[in-house]
Amino acid sequence: MKRILLVAFGLLLFYQVYPQSDSITTVILVRHAEKDFAKDGDPVLTENGTARARLLAEILKNQSVDAVYSTPFNRTRQTVEPVASQKTLEVIDYNPFKLEEVIEIIEANKGKTLLISGHSNTVPLILNMMVNEDKYRQLDESDYDNLYIVSYLRKGNAKVLELQYGEVTNN
């Protein structure tokens, strides 16, 4: 509960510092939740991962979300499906091997709020593209608790708020 309040406070503070406007796009970016390492190919979420996905929906229940994007893999889709279901939205696939398309998606959704689910290597790359710097590094394979809120005006003009949600997974 303490983490939910911390995330909610962070969102409130962020929106006061960077108010919404027609030109500012809010991007909520997460790495997929805990995956089942025993499954080869396209693993699903573990029980802990499913609980984290439900927690993400709980955290975002009062937040407007206009679109939900995910790579076409089970673990990324399952992470954002509870939010999409809650908001009566479909999860839209993007290609994790063509990340420039993610910037195009963000640019095409000016003034909206997007939830995007990625991977340990793609989330930092997306952040780096938005801020137009080589600032964010690949996440540790055991790191699942990061939640990034990005206030995006244009490539190179973005502010990133780094939060954690749920149980801490990597100290």
C-alpha positions as CSV (number, residue, x, y, z in Angstrom):
1,M,0.0,0.0,0.0
2,K,2.9,2.3,0.8
3,R,4.3,1.9,-2.7
4,I,0.9,2.7,-4.3
5,L,0.7,5.9,-2.3
6,L,4.3,6.8,-3.3
7,V,3.5,6.2,-7.0
8,A,0.3,8.2,-6.8
9,F,2.1,11.0,-5.0
10,G,4.8,10.9,-7.7
11,L,2.2,11.1,-10.5
12,L,0.4,14.0,-8.8
13,L,3.7,15.9,-8.3
14,F,4.8,15.2,-11.8
15,Y,1.6,16.5,-13.3
16,Q,1.8,19.7,-11.2
17,V,5.4,20.4,-12.4
18,Y,4.6,19.4,-16.0
19,P,1.0,20.2,-16.6
20,Q,-0.9,18.5,-19.4
21,S,-1.4,20.4,-22.6
22,D,-2.3,19.6,-26.2
23,S,1.4,19.2,-27.1
24,I,2.7,17.2,-24.1
25,T,2.3,13.5,-24.3
26,T,2.5,11.4,-21.2
27,V,4.2,8.0,-21.6
28,I,4.0,5.5,-18.8
29,L,6.7,3.0,-19.6
30,V,7.2,-0.4,-17.8
31,R,9.3,-3.5,-18.3
32,H,7.2,-6.6,-18.3
33,A,6.6,-8.2,-14.9
34,E,8.2,-11.4,-13.7
35,K,8.4,-14.1,-16.3
36,D,8.5,-17.9,-16.0
37,F,12.1,-18.8,-16.8
38,A,11.1,-22.5,-17.0
39,K,9.2,-21.8,-20.2
40,D,11.1,-21.7,-23.5
41,G,10.2,-19.5,-26.4
42,D,7.5,-17.1,-25.3
43,P,7.2,-17.3,-21.5
44,V,4.2,-16.2,-19.6
45,L,4.1,-14.3,-16.3
46,T,4.7,-16.0,-13.0
47,E,2.2,-15.7,-10.1
48,N,4.3,-12.8,-8.8
49,G,4.3,-11.3,-12.3
50,T,0.5,-11.6,-12.6
51,A,0.2,-9.9,-9.2
52,R,2.5,-7.1,-10.3
53,A,0.4,-6.6,-13.5
54,R,-2.8,-6.4,-11.3
55,L,-1.0,-3.8,-9.1
56,L,-0.1,-1.7,-12.1
57,A,-3.9,-1.6,-13.0
58,E,-4.7,-0.6,-9.4
59,I,-2.1,2.2,-9.5
60,L,-3.4,3.5,-12.8
61,K,-7.1,3.0,-12.1
62,N,-7.8,6.7,-11.7
63,Q,-5.3,7.7,-14.4
64,S,-6.6,8.4,-17.9
65,V,-4.9,6.1,-20.4
66,D,-5.7,6.6,-24.1
67,A,-3.8,3.7,-25.6
68,V,-1.9,0.6,-24.5
69,Y,1.1,-0.7,-26.4
70,S,3.1,-3.9,-26.0
71,T,5.6,-6.0,-27.9
72,P,3.8,-9.2,-29.3
73,F,5.2,-11.4,-26.5
74,N,3.1,-13.1,-23.8
75,R,5.0,-11.5,-20.9
76,T,4.7,-7.9,-22.1
77,R,1.1,-8.2,-23.2
78,Q,0.1,-9.9,-19.9
79,T,1.7,-7.1,-17.9
80,V,-0.6,-4.4,-19.5
81,E,-3.7,-6.4,-20.2
82,P,-5.3,-5.7,-16.8
83,V,-4.9,-1.9,-17.4
84,A,-6.3,-2.3,-21.0
85,S,-9.2,-4.3,-19.7
86,Q,-9.9,-1.8,-17.0
87,K,-9.9,1.0,-19.5
88,T,-11.7,-1.0,-22.2
89,L,-8.8,-0.6,-24.6
90,E,-7.1,-3.1,-26.8
91,V,-3.4,-3.9,-26.4
92,I,-1.7,-2.7,-29.6
93,D,1.5,-4.5,-30.7
94,Y,4.7,-2.7,-31.7
95,N,7.8,-4.2,-33.1
96,P,10.6,-4.4,-30.5
97,F,13.2,-4.6,-33.3
98,K,12.1,-1.3,-34.8
99,L,12.1,1.0,-31.8
100,E,12.1,4.2,-33.9
101,E,8.4,3.2,-34.6
102,V,7.7,3.7,-30.9
103,I,8.8,7.4,-31.2
104,E,6.5,7.6,-34.3
105,I,3.6,6.2,-32.2
106,I,4.3,8.8,-29.5
107,E,4.5,11.6,-32.0
108,A,1.2,10.5,-33.5
109,N,-0.5,10.7,-30.1
110,K,0.4,14.2,-29.1
111,G,-1.4,15.3,-25.9
112,K,-2.5,11.8,-25.0
113,T,-1.4,9.3,-22.3
114,L,0.1,6.1,-23.5
115,L,1.1,3.0,-21.5
116,I,3.9,1.1,-23.1
117,S,5.3,-2.3,-22.0
118,G,8.8,-3.4,-23.1
119,H,11.8,-5.5,-22.1
120,S,15.0,-5.1,-20.0
121,N,16.9,-4.0,-23.1
122,T,14.2,-2.0,-25.0
123,V,12.8,0.2,-22.1
124,P,16.1,2.0,-21.7
125,L,16.5,2.4,-25.4
126,I,13.1,3.9,-25.7
127,L,13.9,6.3,-22.8
128,N,17.2,7.3,-24.5
129,M,15.4,8.0,-27.8
130,M,12.8,10.2,-26.0
131,V,15.4,12.3,-24.1
132,N,17.9,12.0,-27.1
133,E,20.8,11.0,-24.8
134,D,22.6,7.8,-23.9
135,K,21.5,8.0,-20.3
136,Y,19.6,4.9,-19.4
137,R,21.3,1.4,-19.3
138,Q,19.9,-2.0,-19.8
139,L,17.9,-3.3,-16.8
140,D,19.1,-6.2,-14.9
141,E,17.3,-9.5,-15.8
142,S,15.9,-9.6,-12.3
143,D,14.6,-6.0,-12.3
144,Y,10.8,-5.8,-12.7
145,D,9.7,-2.9,-10.5
146,N,10.6,0.2,-12.5
147,L,7.9,2.6,-13.6
148,Y,8.8,5.5,-15.8
149,I,6.5,8.5,-16.3
150,V,7.7,10.6,-19.2
151,S,6.4,14.0,-20.1
152,Y,7.2,14.2,-23.8
153,L,7.1,17.3,-25.9
154,R,9.4,16.2,-28.7
155,K,12.5,14.0,-29.2
156,G,15.2,15.5,-26.9
157,N,12.7,17.5,-24.9
158,A,11.3,15.0,-22.4
159,K,11.3,14.8,-18.6
160,V,11.5,11.4,-17.0
161,L,10.2,10.5,-13.5
162,E,11.7,7.2,-12.3
163,L,9.5,5.3,-9.8
164,Q,9.2,1.8,-8.4
165,Y,6.0,-0.2,-7.9
166,G,5.3,-3.4,-6.1
167,E,7.9,-5.5,-4.3
168,V,11.5,-4.4,-4.9
169,T,13.1,-6.9,-7.2
170,N,16.7,-5.7,-7.6
171,N,18.5,-3.6,-4.9
